[in-house]
Amino acid sequence: MQKIALIYMGGTFGCIGEPLMPMPEQAFLPLLEKVIPPHLQVECFAAPSIKDSSACTAVDWLQLIQQIQQLQHNNYQYFVIIHGTDTLSYAAATLARFLGDSCHAIITGSQYPLLNIEGNDTREFTDALGNLYLALEQVLKLPEGVYLAFHQQVFHAQTTLKVHTTELDAFTGIPATKECLTSTNQFIVKDDHITQAAQLCVLNLMLQPIPQQQLILQLKNILAAPPQFLVLQGFGTGNIAVNDEILALFEDLYHQKCLSIVSSQVTFGQLDQRYAVSSWMQSARVLINDCHSHADLYAKTLQMYLKYPTHDQRFEHWHHHSH
């Protein structure tokens, strides 16, 4: 029988009380063990970092990945991770980029807690049990890779997006049943990667319809203390109206070791460079988003940041790491 490592990382799933508060993991894990179907061989673990998922960062996910990679050395090949829904897509994409096809992993969460207000029994109405059972069942069936399970659906982890704040049907993405070219190479996380990740700064600028002069002012403000990565979410297929001054600012940002990445605020579809308005991207010092989702773009910037020590190398190797 295949054994599954069930890793608890917090979120609504493990909350009790009114208003909702997380139950301490020492108290929650024994109650979680009680609802696991008896025909499955599952061992429960607390993640290194358990917190509200809106507070999670790359450091928390890298610690989780390190824990999974250590469990792999102990002959675990099947993993189910319980995580909050706020940053579930970011966690999923990061796991996918770093674990690749090295194991079978499904991440899930819930819109309602597993337990009642008192924390002594399962809640009458909850999606937590259904999502957990779906993940435990599918992790043994699906090919190697990382997936997200939610509301009777399983998606390729890198393609997912939270599309509703409160509905049970909260996530979308490319179904696991469809072919999708995703990350395959494992990235072994070491302690110094976790230390380094704490310094990562990715700034996202969703463009609004404003005069170019206002964009110039925004970019000049950013230039005063630039991040390592600046994501510019343009319109449609990534269209951004530029002039010579804006192009010069992209060049200045690059010289300040900041990589500008052109993306789109449209949720699905690839960027398209057919239009004259975007022909400047071919010669400007900017990168084009080639990822499966906004969360996957975050995961890719993290991986490039850890893999390559200089911004020049990150720029040069960007498109060698499409998936």
C-alpha positions as CSV (number, residue, x, y, z in Angstrom):
1,M,0.0,0.0,0.0
2,Q,1.3,3.5,-0.9
3,K,1.7,5.8,2.0
4,I,0.6,9.4,1.8
5,A,2.2,12.3,3.7
6,L,-0.6,14.7,4.7
7,I,0.9,18.1,5.5
8,Y,-1.1,20.7,7.3
9,M,-0.2,24.4,6.7
10,G,-3.1,26.2,8.2
11,G,-6.0,28.2,6.6
12,T,-9.7,28.2,7.0
13,F,-9.6,24.3,6.9
14,G,-8.2,24.2,10.4
15,C,-10.1,27.1,12.0
16,I,-12.6,27.0,14.8
17,G,-14.7,29.5,16.9
18,E,-16.6,32.7,16.0
19,P,-14.9,34.7,14.6
20,L,-12.7,32.0,13.0
21,M,-9.3,31.5,14.6
22,P,-6.8,28.8,13.7
23,M,-6.7,25.8,16.0
24,P,-3.2,25.0,17.3
25,E,-1.8,22.3,15.1
26,Q,-1.0,20.0,18.1
27,A,-4.7,19.9,18.8
28,F,-5.9,19.9,15.2
29,L,-3.7,17.0,13.8
30,P,-5.2,14.3,16.0
31,L,-8.7,15.4,14.9
32,L,-7.6,15.5,11.3
33,E,-6.3,11.9,11.6
34,K,-9.8,10.8,12.8
35,V,-11.5,11.7,9.4
36,I,-8.9,9.9,7.2
37,P,-10.5,7.0,5.4
38,P,-9.3,3.8,7.1
39,H,-8.4,2.1,3.9
40,L,-5.6,4.7,3.2
41,Q,-2.2,4.7,4.8
42,V,-1.7,8.3,5.7
43,E,0.7,10.0,8.1
44,C,0.0,13.6,9.2
45,F,2.7,16.3,9.5
46,A,2.7,19.9,10.6
47,A,4.3,22.2,8.0
48,P,7.4,24.2,9.2
49,S,5.3,27.4,8.9
50,I,1.6,27.4,9.8
51,K,-0.1,30.7,9.3
52,D,-3.0,32.6,7.6
53,S,-2.2,32.1,3.9
54,S,-2.5,35.9,3.1
55,A,0.7,36.2,5.2
56,C,2.6,33.4,3.4
57,T,5.7,34.3,1.3
58,A,8.3,32.5,-0.7
59,V,10.1,31.6,2.5
60,D,7.1,29.6,3.8
61,W,6.7,27.7,0.6
62,L,10.4,26.9,0.3
63,Q,10.4,25.5,3.8
64,L,7.4,23.3,2.8
65,I,9.2,22.2,-0.3
66,Q,12.3,21.4,1.8
67,Q,10.1,19.3,4.1
68,I,8.7,17.4,1.2
69,Q,12.1,16.8,-0.3
70,Q,13.3,15.4,3.1
71,L,10.3,13.1,3.3
72,Q,11.1,11.9,-0.2
73,H,14.4,10.6,1.2
74,N,12.2,8.6,3.7
75,N,10.4,6.9,0.8
76,Y,7.3,9.1,0.7
77,Q,6.3,9.7,-2.9
78,Y,2.7,10.9,-2.4
79,F,1.9,14.2,-0.7
80,V,-1.3,16.1,0.1
81,I,-1.0,19.6,1.4
82,I,-3.7,21.5,3.2
83,H,-3.3,25.3,2.7
84,G,-5.4,28.5,3.0
85,T,-7.2,29.6,-0.2
86,D,-6.0,33.2,-0.3
87,T,-2.6,32.3,-1.7
88,L,-3.3,28.7,-2.7
89,S,-2.6,29.3,-6.4
90,Y,0.8,30.9,-5.5
91,A,1.7,27.9,-3.2
92,A,0.6,25.5,-5.9
93,A,2.7,27.1,-8.7
94,T,5.7,27.4,-6.4
95,L,5.5,23.7,-5.5
96,A,5.1,22.8,-9.2
97,R,8.2,24.9,-10.2
98,F,10.4,23.4,-7.5
99,L,9.2,19.8,-7.2
100,G,8.6,19.2,-10.9
101,D,7.8,15.6,-11.6
102,S,9.8,14.2,-8.7
103,C,6.7,13.1,-6.8
104,H,2.9,13.0,-6.7
105,A,1.6,16.1,-4.9
106,I,-1.9,17.7,-4.5
107,I,-2.6,20.9,-2.6
108,T,-6.0,21.7,-1.4
109,G,-7.9,23.9,1.1
110,S,-11.5,24.8,1.9
111,Q,-13.9,27.7,2.0
112,Y,-15.4,26.4,5.3
113,P,-13.6,24.8,8.3
114,L,-13.5,21.1,8.9
115,L,-14.6,21.4,12.5
116,N,-17.6,23.0,14.3
117,I,-17.3,26.2,16.3
118,E,-16.3,24.2,19.5
119,G,-13.7,22.2,17.6
120,N,-14.9,18.9,18.9
121,D,-16.7,17.4,15.8
122,T,-16.8,17.9,12.0
123,R,-18.9,20.9,10.9
124,E,-22.4,20.1,9.5
125,F,-21.8,22.0,6.3
126,T,-18.3,22.1,5.0
127,D,-16.3,21.6,1.8
128,A,-13.2,20.6,3.8
129,L,-13.9,16.9,3.9
130,G,-14.9,16.6,0.2
131,N,-11.7,18.5,-0.9
132,L,-9.5,16.4,1.4
133,Y,-11.0,13.1,0.2
134,L,-10.7,14.2,-3.5
135,A,-7.0,15.0,-3.0
136,L,-6.3,11.8,-1.1
137,E,-8.0,9.7,-3.8
138,Q,-6.5,11.5,-6.8
139,V,-2.9,11.7,-5.5
140,L,-2.7,7.9,-5.9
141,K,-4.1,8.0,-9.4
142,L,-2.6,10.9,-11.2
143,P,0.8,10.9,-12.9
144,E,3.8,12.5,-11.2
145,G,3.5,16.2,-10.9
146,V,1.8,18.9,-8.7
147,Y,-2.0,19.5,-8.8
148,L,-4.6,21.6,-7.0
149,A,-7.8,19.9,-5.9
150,F,-11.0,21.9,-5.1
151,H,-14.7,21.3,-5.4
152,Q,-14.7,18.0,-7.3
153,Q,-12.1,19.3,-9.7
154,V,-8.3,18.7,-10.1
155,F,-6.1,21.2,-12.0
156,H,-2.5,21.4,-13.1
157,A,-1.0,23.4,-10.2
158,Q,0.8,26.0,-12.4
159,T,-2.4,27.0,-14.2
160,T,-4.7,27.8,-11.3
161,L,-6.4,30.9,-10.2
162,K,-8.8,31.8,-7.4
163,V,-11.9,33.2,-9.2
164,H,-14.4,33.6,-6.4
165,T,-14.0,34.9,-2.8
166,T,-16.6,32.8,-1.1
167,E,-18.3,30.3,-3.5
168,L,-17.3,26.6,-3.2
169,D,-16.4,26.5,-6.9
170,A,-13.6,29.0,-6.2
171,F,-10.7,27.9,-8.5
172,T,-10.2,27.4,-12.2
173,G,-7.3,26.2,-14.3
174,I,-6.4,23.5,-16.9
175,P,-7.9,20.2,-15.7
176,A,-5.5,17.4,-14.7
177,T,-7.2,15.2,-17.4
178,K,-6.0,17.5,-20.1
179,E,-2.4,17.6,-21.3
180,C,-0.4,20.6,-20.1
181,L,3.3,21.2,-20.5
182,T,4.4,22.1,-17.0
183,S,7.5,22.1,-14.9
184,T,9.5,18.8,-14.9
185,N,12.9,19.4,-13.2
186,Q,13.2,19.3,-9.5
187,F,15.0,22.2,-7.7
188,I,16.6,21.0,-4.4
189,V,15.9,23.7,-1.8
190,K,18.8,24.4,0.6
191,D,18.9,26.6,3.7
192,D,20.7,29.4,1.9
193,H,17.9,29.5,-0.7
194,I,15.4,30.2,2.0
195,T,17.6,33.0,3.5
196,Q,18.0,34.5,0.0
197,A,14.3,34.3,-0.8
198,A,13.6,36.6,2.2
199,Q,15.3,39.4,0.1
200,L,13.1,38.8,-3.0
201,C,11.0,41.8,-4.0
202,V,8.5,41.5,-6.9
203,L,6.4,44.6,-7.5
204,N,3.3,44.2,-9.6
205,L,1.9,47.3,-11.4
206,M,-1.5,46.8,-13.0
207,L,-1.8,49.6,-15.5
208,Q,-4.8,51.8,-15.5
209,P,-5.9,54.1,-18.4
210,I,-3.7,57.1,-17.5
211,P,-1.6,59.6,-19.5
212,Q,1.9,58.5,-20.4
213,Q,3.2,61.3,-18.2
214,Q,1.6,59.7,-15.2
215,L,3.2,56.3,-16.0
216,I,6.6,58.1,-16.3
217,L,6.1,59.5,-12.8
218,Q,5.3,56.1,-11.4
219,L,8.3,54.5,-13.1
220,K,10.6,57.3,-11.8
221,N,9.3,56.6,-8.3
222,I,10.0,52.9,-8.6
223,L,13.5,53.7,-10.0
224,A,14.3,55.4,-6.7
225,A,14.2,52.1,-4.9
226,P,13.7,49.4,-7.5
227,P,12.6,45.8,-6.9
228,Q,14.4,42.8,-8.5
229,F,11.4,42.2,-10.7
230,L,8.8,44.7,-11.9
231,V,5.7,43.1,-13.5
232,L,3.7,45.4,-15.7
233,Q,0.2,44.1,-16.4
234,G,-0.8,45.8,-19.6
235,F,-4.0,45.6,-21.5
236,G,-5.3,42.8,-23.8
237,T,-2.3,40.9,-25.1
238,G,0.1,42.9,-22.9
239,N,-0.2,46.1,-24.8
240,I,1.4,49.2,-23.2
241,A,1.5,52.5,-24.9
242,V,5.1,53.8,-24.6
243,N,7.3,56.6,-25.8
244,D,11.0,57.2,-25.8
245,E,11.1,58.4,-22.2
246,I,9.3,55.3,-21.0
247,L,11.7,53.1,-23.0
248,A,14.6,54.9,-21.4
249,L,13.2,54.3,-18.0
250,F,13.0,50.5,-18.7
251,E,16.7,50.7,-19.6
252,D,17.5,52.6,-16.4
253,L,15.6,50.0,-14.4
254,Y,17.6,47.3,-16.0
255,H,20.9,49.1,-15.1
256,Q,19.6,49.3,-11.5
257,K,19.4,45.4,-11.6
258,C,15.6,45.4,-12.0
259,L,14.0,43.2,-14.6
260,S,10.8,44.5,-16.1
261,I,8.3,41.8,-17.2
262,V,5.4,42.6,-19.5
263,S,2.3,40.7,-18.6
264,S,-1.4,41.1,-19.1
265,Q,-4.3,41.9,-16.7
266,V,-6.4,39.5,-18.8
267,T,-6.7,36.2,-16.9
268,F,-6.2,33.6,-19.7
269,G,-4.3,33.4,-23.0
270,Q,-0.8,34.0,-24.2
271,L,0.7,37.4,-25.0
272,D,0.6,38.3,-28.6
273,Q,3.1,40.6,-30.3
274,R,1.2,41.2,-33.6
275,Y,0.4,44.8,-32.9
276,A,2.6,47.8,-33.6
277,V,1.9,49.1,-30.2
278,S,3.9,46.2,-28.7
279,S,6.7,45.9,-31.3
280,W,8.9,48.0,-29.0
281,M,9.2,44.9,-26.7
282,Q,11.5,43.2,-29.2
283,S,14.3,45.8,-28.7
284,A,13.5,47.2,-25.2
285,R,15.2,45.7,-22.1
286,V,12.0,43.9,-21.0
287,L,11.0,40.3,-20.6
288,I,7.7,38.8,-21.8
289,N,5.6,36.7,-19.5
290,D,5.5,33.2,-20.9
291,C,4.0,31.5,-17.8
292,H,0.8,29.6,-17.2
293,S,-0.7,32.0,-14.8
294,H,0.0,35.1,-12.7
295,A,1.0,32.9,-9.7
296,D,3.2,30.8,-12.0
297,L,5.0,34.0,-13.0
298,Y,5.7,34.7,-9.4
299,A,7.0,31.2,-8.9
300,K,9.2,31.6,-12.0
301,T,10.7,34.9,-10.8
302,L,11.5,33.2,-7.4
303,Q,13.2,30.3,-9.1
304,M,15.2,32.6,-11.5
305,Y,16.2,34.7,-8.6
306,L,17.6,31.7,-6.6
307,K,19.1,30.0,-9.6
308,Y,21.1,32.9,-11.2
309,P,23.1,35.3,-9.1
310,T,23.0,38.3,-11.4
311,H,20.2,40.2,-13.2
312,D,22.1,39.8,-16.5
313,Q,22.0,36.0,-16.2
314,R,18.3,36.0,-15.2
315,F,17.5,38.1,-18.3
316,E,19.6,35.9,-20.6
317,H,18.1,32.6,-19.3
318,W,14.5,33.7,-18.9
319,H,13.1,32.0,-22.0
320,H,15.1,28.8,-21.4
321,H,12.7,28.2,-18.4
322,S,9.4,28.6,-20.1
323,H,7.6,26.0,-18.1
